[in-house]
Amino acid sequence: MKKILIRAVFVIVLGVCLLLNAACENYRAASPDTAVPETAAAETTAVTETTATPTVVPTVTVSPTAAETTAKKIPVEPIDTTIRTDLPAPVLYTVTGQTATGKTAVWADASRDTASRCLIAGDLVTVVAIVGRESRPYALLDTGEYVLLASLEAVPVATATPAATATPKPTKAPTKTPAATTAAITAPTNPPPATTAAPAYSENCDNIRNLIIAKLQEKGLWYPDAAVIGDDSMSLTVGYASSDDQYATAYVGKFDKAVSSGVTSVSVWIEDGWLNMSSTKCALPSA
């Protein structure tokens, strides 16, 4: 009887424990601190699909190099006129035409910006000074213009050749005696030598002037009554030419190229071993 009572108590205690345990589980499940919200579970278990955004490679626009449509201009180096050597007297030069084009530019001033005219081989110019650096000198003309000295060559000065003296022939003794002689004829012991050489040339200023005027008339450049607008000159050493016509031709040759003016007067004179030729210029009459 006692054992049965003990077993009944044990069963009751066990049942109470089970009931208490079940009550605790229900309480824990109903507690807001331990309950797991449905939305949280959804966020934990749901797989979020993300679409990868394609990487955009930036496009680099390369600006095309602008084509050079204008040729680069080579800077012009002016003539250094501070380096100058004046000639003792104006010297006549001839153009050798050593440039690639066969023409030699005449610069209006030391800046070399504007070529006033062009010369060709054989043209004559009068140089009064040498200017510029020694590596590239220029000739300063009597007109105030500049020409590259390497394109010029000094005209050689003609040297008069002394006339040859003819050797006198021996005098033959007369073979016949004059029939009638009133006095004895005495032959000179030292007869003068026979002269056959032409007299040495001497410049004639008046003749040279007249020849210059005649040549200007032939070219249609002689206007003695026109208004004077300028002058021109040339100096050559005495003995440079062997005739008056050569002097006149050398001076009138200055009017062969780029004629832009006529002549109203001409002067020729000799001074200090130089034959000087000058003229006054006028405008050419309009057609």
Wavefront OBJ file of the C-alpha trace (Angstrom):
o trace
v 0.000 0.000 0.000
v 2.795 2.254 0.867
v 4.559 1.495 -2.420
v 1.469 2.290 -4.380
v 1.224 5.640 -2.649
v 4.826 6.454 -3.413
v 4.382 5.599 -7.102
v 1.265 7.773 -7.252
v 3.163 10.716 -5.758
v 6.035 10.164 -8.222
v 3.664 10.096 -11.140
v 1.984 13.243 -9.947
v 5.281 15.050 -9.479
v 6.444 13.905 -12.907
v 3.214 15.114 -14.438
v 3.548 18.481 -12.739
v 7.097 18.808 -14.051
v 6.006 18.008 -17.562
v 3.190 20.546 -17.331
v 5.567 23.193 -16.064
v 8.030 22.392 -18.818
v 5.325 22.665 -21.491
v 4.158 25.948 -20.009
v 7.675 27.349 -20.158
v 8.057 26.375 -23.822
v 4.770 28.008 -24.676
v 5.766 31.146 -22.856
v 9.127 31.268 -24.616
v 7.411 30.865 -27.998
v 4.950 33.613 -27.250
v 7.589 36.080 -25.981
v 8.224 39.073 -28.339
v 11.970 38.997 -27.591
v 12.462 35.515 -28.919
v 9.877 35.485 -31.716
v 11.339 35.764 -35.202
v 9.269 38.012 -37.473
v 8.251 36.620 -40.782
v 9.637 39.603 -42.639
v 13.057 39.157 -41.067
v 13.122 35.517 -41.994
v 12.135 36.390 -45.505
v 14.936 38.884 -45.762
v 17.416 36.322 -44.441
v 16.446 33.471 -46.688
v 15.501 35.365 -49.828
v 18.169 35.498 -52.517
v 18.398 38.972 -54.010
v 19.252 38.885 -57.727
v 21.400 41.839 -58.769
v 22.079 42.608 -62.359
v 25.644 43.724 -63.016
v 25.740 47.139 -64.675
v 27.995 46.981 -67.759
v 31.102 49.082 -67.414
v 31.040 51.882 -69.938
v 34.487 52.504 -71.408
v 34.894 56.248 -71.892
v 35.457 57.217 -75.488
v 38.524 59.387 -75.957
v 38.052 61.781 -78.811
v 41.359 62.524 -80.479
v 41.361 65.870 -82.157
v 42.874 65.579 -85.616
v 46.028 67.525 -86.049
v 45.234 70.578 -88.080
v 47.042 70.430 -91.381
v 49.339 73.334 -91.996
v 47.949 75.112 -95.000
v 50.353 78.024 -94.831
v 54.032 77.506 -95.503
v 56.274 78.574 -92.686
v 58.042 81.812 -93.535
v 61.772 81.767 -92.987
v 62.660 84.817 -90.914
v 64.672 87.362 -92.846
v 67.868 88.421 -91.113
v 68.517 92.139 -91.608
v 71.890 93.474 -92.673
v 74.060 94.659 -89.779
v 74.978 98.130 -91.042
v 77.012 98.844 -87.913
v 79.756 96.738 -89.511
v 80.812 98.912 -92.447
v 83.943 99.471 -94.514
v 83.817 102.486 -96.839
v 85.786 102.202 -100.058
v 88.310 104.951 -100.824
v 86.357 105.664 -104.020
v 83.316 104.105 -105.752
v 84.235 100.876 -107.551
v 82.473 99.355 -110.555
v 81.285 95.763 -110.058
v 79.658 93.337 -112.467
v 76.977 90.785 -111.571
v 78.159 87.180 -111.859
v 74.692 85.583 -111.535
v 75.766 82.839 -109.115
v 72.287 82.360 -107.598
v 70.102 79.342 -108.378
v 67.641 81.470 -110.361
v 70.344 83.329 -112.257
v 68.999 86.602 -110.824
v 70.435 88.694 -108.019
v 68.042 90.639 -105.758
v 68.720 94.300 -105.003
v 67.358 95.170 -101.530
v 65.804 98.593 -100.990
v 67.135 98.874 -97.428
v 69.008 96.959 -94.737
v 65.859 95.173 -93.500
v 65.805 93.066 -96.706
v 61.996 93.076 -96.663
v 61.536 94.414 -100.191
v 63.573 93.738 -103.321
v 63.589 96.927 -105.388
v 64.782 95.151 -108.549
v 66.723 92.139 -109.843
v 70.025 91.990 -111.695
v 71.323 89.410 -114.137
v 74.819 88.348 -115.076
v 76.722 91.137 -116.801
v 74.894 94.075 -115.192
v 77.110 96.813 -113.769
v 76.697 98.450 -110.344
v 78.757 100.992 -108.409
v 79.761 99.971 -104.866
v 80.673 102.578 -102.237
v 80.993 100.408 -99.090
v 80.963 96.837 -97.737
v 78.565 96.205 -94.825
v 77.379 93.269 -92.717
v 79.038 90.336 -91.025
v 82.243 88.936 -92.492
v 80.575 85.562 -93.092
v 77.883 87.171 -95.303
v 78.867 90.676 -96.455
v 76.722 92.960 -98.612
v 77.696 95.695 -101.058
v 76.205 99.164 -100.503
v 75.496 100.733 -103.897
v 75.700 104.413 -104.799
v 71.887 104.301 -105.053
v 71.539 103.378 -101.360
v 70.547 99.772 -102.165
v 72.172 96.537 -100.985
v 73.404 93.503 -102.985
v 74.968 90.268 -101.740
v 78.697 90.725 -102.312
v 79.164 87.059 -103.302
v 77.041 87.760 -106.423
v 79.377 90.543 -107.579
v 82.852 90.707 -109.021
v 85.037 93.774 -109.274
v 85.598 94.959 -112.841
v 89.331 94.827 -113.505
v 90.930 98.178 -114.191
v 92.488 98.287 -117.634
v 96.161 99.177 -117.629
v 97.466 101.101 -120.621
v 100.142 99.141 -122.467
v 103.125 101.297 -123.444
v 103.537 101.652 -127.162
v 106.357 99.612 -128.632
v 109.296 101.610 -130.005
v 110.184 100.675 -133.545
v 113.820 99.803 -134.158
v 115.295 102.259 -136.647
v 116.556 100.791 -139.865
v 120.171 101.509 -140.833
v 120.598 104.371 -143.277
v 121.989 103.275 -146.601
v 124.684 105.358 -148.253
v 123.580 106.992 -151.498
v 124.712 105.034 -154.524
v 124.442 107.891 -156.924
v 125.915 111.346 -156.643
v 123.645 114.213 -157.678
v 124.611 115.607 -161.036
v 124.612 119.218 -160.008
v 125.562 120.048 -156.465
v 126.501 123.497 -155.289
v 127.256 122.408 -151.721
v 128.285 119.223 -150.049
v 125.403 117.356 -148.374
v 126.295 116.246 -144.898
v 124.243 113.317 -143.593
v 123.215 113.559 -139.881
v 125.293 111.358 -137.662
v 122.357 110.453 -135.278
v 119.073 110.429 -137.243
v 115.878 110.399 -135.079
v 114.115 107.001 -134.893
v 111.084 106.532 -137.101
v 107.798 106.548 -135.106
v 105.031 104.251 -136.409
v 103.005 103.587 -133.184
v 99.667 105.319 -132.662
v 99.589 108.018 -129.988
v 98.531 106.848 -126.475
v 94.788 107.165 -125.695
v 93.674 110.045 -123.496
v 90.112 110.478 -122.196
v 88.137 113.322 -123.782
v 85.396 114.401 -121.372
v 83.444 116.471 -123.940
v 83.467 113.630 -126.453
v 82.361 111.110 -123.817
v 79.477 113.416 -122.841
v 78.345 113.767 -126.453
v 78.507 109.995 -126.949
v 76.374 109.421 -123.817
v 73.737 111.866 -125.065
v 73.711 110.226 -128.496
v 73.192 106.779 -126.990
v 70.394 108.076 -124.737
v 68.692 109.596 -127.772
v 68.836 106.227 -129.513
v 67.080 104.665 -126.512
v 64.459 107.447 -126.411
v 65.559 108.577 -122.942
v 66.890 112.110 -123.677
v 64.550 114.913 -122.490
v 66.657 118.046 -121.877
v 63.616 120.274 -121.213
v 61.856 118.012 -118.668
v 61.593 118.679 -114.922
v 64.377 117.184 -112.830
v 63.331 114.525 -110.281
v 66.682 113.029 -109.283
v 70.249 112.298 -110.315
v 72.622 109.425 -111.020
v 76.388 108.994 -111.251
v 79.241 106.597 -112.008
v 82.997 106.917 -111.417
v 85.708 104.900 -113.172
v 89.443 105.117 -112.786
v 91.297 106.924 -115.526
v 92.649 104.264 -117.861
v 89.774 101.869 -117.164
v 88.716 101.926 -120.837
v 90.709 102.339 -124.025
v 88.211 104.573 -125.867
v 85.643 107.280 -125.180
v 82.902 105.024 -126.556
v 83.648 102.346 -123.928
v 83.137 104.877 -121.121
v 79.857 106.072 -122.672
v 78.620 102.496 -123.168
v 79.414 101.590 -119.544
v 77.371 104.510 -118.226
v 74.379 104.144 -120.568
v 74.307 100.429 -119.710
v 72.784 101.422 -116.369
v 69.600 102.339 -118.257
v 69.187 98.967 -119.995
v 67.234 97.264 -117.200
v 64.027 98.466 -115.514
v 64.032 101.889 -117.172
v 61.689 104.159 -115.235
v 63.098 107.625 -115.914
v 64.664 109.761 -118.619
v 67.714 112.045 -118.603
v 67.764 115.839 -118.776
v 71.502 116.595 -118.570
v 74.895 114.853 -118.562
v 78.238 115.929 -117.027
v 81.666 114.329 -117.473
v 84.885 115.407 -115.692
v 88.197 114.013 -114.403
v 89.273 114.523 -110.798
v 91.925 112.843 -108.613
v 92.516 110.063 -111.140
v 88.799 109.288 -111.568
v 86.599 109.877 -114.605
v 83.198 110.940 -113.235
v 79.936 110.725 -115.199
v 76.680 112.083 -113.767
v 73.203 112.925 -115.025
v 69.927 114.424 -113.847
v 66.784 112.341 -114.244
v 63.202 113.121 -115.205
v 59.942 111.247 -115.374
v 59.204 109.487 -118.640
v 56.304 111.099 -120.530
v 53.102 109.097 -120.434
v 52.067 107.355 -123.642
l 1 2 3 4 5 6 7 8 9 10 11 12 13 14 15 16 17 18 19 20 21 22 23 24 25 26 27 28 29 30 31 32 33 34 35 36 37 38 39 40 41 42 43 44 45 46 47 48 49 50 51 52 53 54 55 56 57 58 59 60 61 62 63 64 65 66 67 68 69 70 71 72 73 74 75 76 77 78 79 80 81 82 83 84 85 86 87 88 89 90 91 92 93 94 95 96 97 98 99 100 101 102 103 104 105 106 107 108 109 110 111 112 113 114 115 116 117 118 119 120 121 122 123 124 125 126 127 128 129 130 131 132 133 134 135 136 137 138 139 140 141 142 143 144 145 146 147 148 149 150 151 152 153 154 155 156 157 158 159 160 161 162 163 164 165 166 167 168 169 170 171 172 173 174 175 176 177 178 179 180 181 182 183 184 185 186 187 188 189 190 191 192 193 194 195 196 197 198 199 200 201 202 203 204 205 206 207 208 209 210 211 212 213 214 215 216 217 218 219 220 221 222 223 224 225 226 227 228 229 230 231 232 233 234 235 236 237 238 239 240 241 242 243 244 245 246 247 248 249 250 251 252 253 254 255 256 257 258 259 260 261 262 263 264 265 266 267 268 269 270 271 272 273 274 275 276 277 278 279 280 281 282 283 284 285 286 287
